[in-house]
Amino acid sequence: MKNNSISYNFLILIHAIIALAVFLIPFLSKIYSALIPMIGFYIVYKNQNKNNEALFVAAYLIGVEVFLRMTYGNFNNEYVKFLVIFFMLYGMMYSNFSRDAIIYIIFLALLLPAILITSTTANLSIDVKKVLFFNLSGPVCLAVCSLYMLKRRILLKDLQNMLILMGLPIISTTVYLFLYTPSIKDVVTGTQSNFETSGGFGPNQVSTILGLGIFIFFTQLILFSKTKKDIFINGSLLIFISYRGIVTFSRGGVFTAIAMVICLFAVVYYFSNARGKSKFIVVFALTGLMSIAIWTYSSLQTHGLIGKRYANKDARGREKKDRLGGREEVMNAEINLFLKNPIFGVGAGMSKSERVEELGQEVASHSEITRLGAEHGVFGIFAFLILFFTPIVCYINNKQHLYFLSFFIFWLLTINHAAMRIAAPAFIYALCLLSVQIKIPEETEN
């Protein structure tokens, strides 16, 4: 996709119209959900994935997942993850993958012992198939995406176009949220995560995808806006998405977006010359002023409750004992399960039922790191170490990947507050492995 002003603005308009159409006629979400893989398959088939079309289709699916889920367009909860896996495998049929990607096959192999434990469980109240799909679809999606992307060459401008494709359905999500809850003041009564301001869907997932949208349109604003018109459009999108992300009252996605932006600032500043660094200070100051304005407006719209939320206070201003919304208890319980079952763990997906004795109720894990330890034991720890260090090793010889740190921090923070409920952390992690070039090297003449 070429990022010229006509096509870019037209696509933004189309995705705003999609949100309006789905809001007025909800069944259209199902049709939209079915059309995406059909059109995507045709594009990849027609071009035989010569330009990584499978990667672009998968990127669009990542951006649209939360929108489909909140509008009941998904055919099942793991629908997008399965589609992303399919398109990555389909793409590899045409363009193969790096030999070094075998490390991710080893990662998958490390998950097998816990799968066998779950498969042989004697607990008849547990739907083994459902448990395995729910807990392993994320790691499998990550591994397959990584197989495709490890050391695959791509230009920075193509990577940015991929991010734009990911961001377009996030615009649909944001417009839908405005239509679903036009008045924030009428629905905000406390400091807990708010389903009303999140389109009736999980605030954690909505916050996560909007946080990703904040980063996408921030990069568009500061790196790829060449005209005043571009600056106005991308700046407006950034403001709208940031505002809706904040008023979900789910902090994880917003904090992650801030961390991603800081990482990008650090990388750009480090690689800039003296003239670039002087301009950078101006951009940094303007970003700070924009952030203050968005926060002030959000505070006014929520009667000051958003400030109490981020200060970890209830509506009356009293300090909350639990800073992570109950996640500490779950994480501590999973650590205890690991200590009791350090070799093989309790089995893939079994920690939820095993925690009942300690917590008194079944609570899903929010941290993929402690879940891996509890359910997969030492094999899970080794699996996580593979995930952590492989991108870092790749980056040593891939310094042109300006977004590496931002993508890596997105994955690391997201799996600690939202696990892998959606496909975004798996796909964004794999983007760290791409071999990015800012421009095509000129051919040497004899």
N, C-alpha and C positions, 0 to 999 in steps of 0.2 A: 504494500500500500504506500503510495507516494503522499508525503505530508505537505501537499499544497493547500492554500487557504480554502479553495472551493470545496475540494473533497473532504477535508478535515471538518469544516463547518457544516457541510451537508450531513456527514456521518453523525455529528453531535446532535443535529436536529432530528434525524431519523431515530436515534436512540431515546430522545426525549419523547417523541411521538409513540414509540413502542411502550414506554412506561404509561403514558396516558391511555393508550388502547387497552392494555392489560388491566389497568385500573377500572375502566368502564366495562370491559367484557373479559372477566377473569379466565374464561376457557381459552382465550388466545394464548395464554402462557403455555398450555400444553402443545399447541401447534408450533409455537416458537421453539419450544424445547425439542420437538421432533425434527424441525427444519434445520437446526444448527448442524447436527452430525451428518444429515443427508447432503447439505450443501458442502460441508467440510470434506466429506469423502469424495465428492465429485471434483473438488479443487485439487486435492492431493493426487487423485487418480489421473486427472487430465495432465498435470504437470510432472507426474512421477517423482514428486518431492524434490525436484531439482533445486529449488530455492527454499528448502526447509518449510514448505507449506504446512506440513503436519505440526510443526512447532507453533506456527501462527494460529492454526485452528485450536490447538490445545490452550494457547494463551487466551483466546477469546472465551473458551469454556471456563477457564479459571475465573475470569471477570464476571461471567454471567451466573455462576453457581448460586450465590446467595439470592440473587433476584429471582431465579427459578424456584428456589426453595421457599421463599417468603410468599410467592404468588401461587404455590402448589403446582408448578409446571413440571417439577421433577417426577419421574416415574417411580423412583425410589430414592432413599437418602444417599446412596452411593453412586447414583446415576452418572454424575459428572466425573467422579474418580475413575469409573469403569471406561467412560468415553476417552478420557485423557490417556489411560493405559492403552486402549485400542489404537488411538492415533499415533502414539509413540512407537508401538510395535509395527504398525502399518508403515510408518515412515522409515523404520529400520529395514523393512523389506526392500526398499529402493536404495537406501544409502548406508546400510550396515552401521557398525559402531566401533569405537576404539577398543583395541585389545586390553588396554589398561582398565576398561570398565568391568573386568572380571571381579574387581574388588566389591562391586555391588551384588554380584551373584553370591559371593562369600557372605555378604551382609544378609541376604535372604536365607542362606543355608543356616546361619546362626539362629534364625527364628524357628527352625523346624522342630527342635526338641520340645519347646513349649506348646507347639501346635499338636504334637503327638499326645502330650499330657492332657490337653483339653479334649481331644478326640476320644480319649478312653475314660472320660469322667463318668462316674456312676450316678451323678446328680440328675435325676429325671426332670427336674424343674427348669433345667438350663437348655435352651435351644442352641446347641453347639454350632450349627451352621450360621445362625444369626450373630452369635458372639464372635465367631472368627471373622466374618465379613466386616463387622463393625470395627473391630480392633486392628485388623491387618490390611484393610483396603488402603489406609493412609501410607504405611510403610512400603507396601508393594507398589503403590503409585509413585512414591519417591524413588524407589530403586529402578523402576522402568524408565522414568524420566531421566534419571542419572545415567543409565545405560545409553540413552539416546544422545545426551548433551555433553558427556565428558569429552573434552578436547575438540569439540566440534567448532569449526571456525565460523565466525559471523562478524559482520561489520557493526560498529556502534550504532550507525543510523538505522540498520535493520533491527537491532535490539530495541531501539527506541520505538520504531514502528510496531514492534511486537507489544511493547508496553502500552502504546496507544490503543491497540486492539483489545488489550486487557482492560483498559480504562473506560472504553466506550460503554459497555454494559454496566459499569459502576455509575456512570451518569444516569442510566435508566433506573438503577437502584435509588439514587439520590432523589430524582424527580418523583419516583413512586412514594418515597418517604414523605415528601412535601405534600403530595396528594392525600396520602393516608392520614397524616397528622398535620394539617395546615397551621394549627395553633398549638404551640408547645406549652404556653401558659396554662391551658385548660386541662392538660393531662399529667403534668408534673406535680406530684404531691409529696415525694420523699426523695431520699438520696440513693435508693437501690437502683440497679439496672432496670431500664424502663422498656417494656415490650411495646407500649403504645407509640413511643417515638422511634421504634425499630421495625415498624411495619408489621407488628404482630409476631415477628420471628425472634430468634435468640439474639439478644443485644450483643453478646460476646462475638458471635460470628459476623453480625452486621458491622460492629466496630472494627473488627479485623479487616474486612474487605474495604471499608471506607478509609481506614488507615493506609492501606495499600494505594487507594485512589489518591489520597493526599500526596503521597510520594510521587506517583506517576505524573500528576499535573503540576507538581512543584518542579520536577525536572523539565517538563515542557515549558514552564514559565521562565526559568532562569537560564536554560541551555539552548532552547530551540524556538524561542519567540523572537522573530526577526523584525516584526512590524508592530506598530502601536495597537493595531487590531488584534494581532495574536496575543499581545500582552494583556489586553482587556479580556479576551475570551478565556484564556488559560487562567488569568488571575481570578476571574469571576467563578470559574469552575472550582478552583482551589478553595475559595472562600466558602462556597455553598457546601462542598463535600466536607470541609473541616468543621463547619457549624453543625451539620447533621451527625458527624462522627462524635462530636463532643456531647451532644444532647441525648445520645443513646444511654449516657450515664455508665457505660462500660469503658473503663480506663485503659484496658490492655491495648486495644488497637490504636488509640491516640498516642500513648506513650511509645509504642513501637514506631509509629510514623515520625515522631519527634526524633527518636534515636536514628532512624534511617536518614533523615534530613541532616542531622549533625554529622553523621558519617560521610555523607556526600560533600558537605561543606569542607570537612577536614581533608578529603582526598583532592578536591578541586583546588583548595588553597595550597596544598603541598606541591602540586604539579604546575601551579601558575607561575608566570614570570612576575617581575616587579610591577608592571603595568596592570596585569591581571589581578594581582593581590590588592592593589589600590581600589579597583572596581569591586572586588569581592567584599570589601568593607562596607561599601554603599549597599550592595545587595543584602548583606547580612543585617544592616540597620533597617532597611525597608521590610525585610522578612519579620524582624522583631516587632515593628510597628503594626504590620498586618496581623500578627498573632495576638497582640494586645487588643486590637479592635475586635477580632473575632471572639476572643474570650469575654470582653466586656459586654458585647451584644448577647452572647450565650448566657451570661450571668443575669442580665436584665430579663431575658425571656424565661428563665427558670427561677425567678425570685431569689437569686443568690444561692439556690440549693446546689448548683453545679460546683461552686467553690467549696461547699461543705463536703461534697462527694469526693473531690480530689484531696481534701484535707483529712479524709477518712473519718468524717463525723456524720451523725444522723441528722434528721431534719431539725432537731432541737439544739444542735451544736455540740452534742456530747461525743467525746472521743470513742471510737469503736475499738474493742479489744482485738478483733481479727482484721488485719490489714489487707488480706487477700480474698475476702468474701468466702471463707470456709475452706479455701484451698490448702491452707497450712495443715489442717487436720487430715485431709486426704493424703497429702504428700508424706506426712509423718507415718500414717498407717501403711503406706506403700513401702516406705523405708523399713518399717518393722517386718513386713512380709518378706522383704528381701533378706533381712538378717535371719529369719526363720527358715528360708528356703534359698540359700545363696547359690546353689549350683544350677538347678533347672528352673527355679521359680515356681509359682503356683499354677502356671499354665496360661496360654494366651487368652486374654479376655476374662480370666477368672478372678482377678483382684477385686472387681466390683462386688461379687457375692462374698468373697473372703473377708471384706472389710466390714460386713454387717455386724460381726461379733464386737468389733472395736468401736464402730461409729453408731451402731444401732439402726442403720438404714443403708440401702444401696445408693451409693453416690458414684457417678462416673468420674473417671480421672480427668484432670485438666493439665497434667504435666506428663508429657511423653517420656521424659527422662526417668522419672521415678516409676512410671508404669513399666518401662522396659526392664528395670531392675527387679520389680516385684513379680512380674509375670514370666520373665525369661531368665532371671538369675544372672550369673556371671556371663552367660552367652549374650544377654541383653546389654550388659556393660560394654563388652567387646564390640557389639553391633553399633552402639552409640559412638564409641571411639573412632570407628571407621567413618561414620557420618561427620564427625567433628573435624578430623584431621585431613581427610582427603581434599576438601576444597582449599584448605590452607596451603597444602603442598602444591596444588594446581596453580594457585595465585602467585606463587614465587616466580614462576616463569610466564606470568600473564598480567603484567602490571598495567596494561592498557584497559583492563576491565574496570572502568570507573565506578561501576555499581556493585562491585563484589562485596565490599564491607556492608553496604546497605542491605543487599539481599541476604547476606549471611546473618546479620543481626535480626532481620525480619523472621527468618526461620527459627533462630534460637529463642527469641522472645515469644513468638507465637506458640511454639510447642510447649511453652511453660505456662501459658495462661488459657489456651484454647485447644491444647493437644493437637490432633489432626482431624478435627470434625469436618473440615472442608479441605479441598484439594490444594488450596493456595500455598501453604507452607511447603508441601512436597514439590510443587512445580518451581517455586521461587528458589528453593534450595538448589535444585538442579541447574538453574540459571547461573549459579556461582561457578559451575564447571565449564561453561562455554569459553572458548578461546576467542576473545574479543579483540578486534583490530579497529583502531580509530579510522584508518584509511587503508586502501589497497596499496601495498608496496609497489613502487615503480619497477618495471622490468629493467634489468641491466642490459645495456647494449654492448655488443662486441665491437 
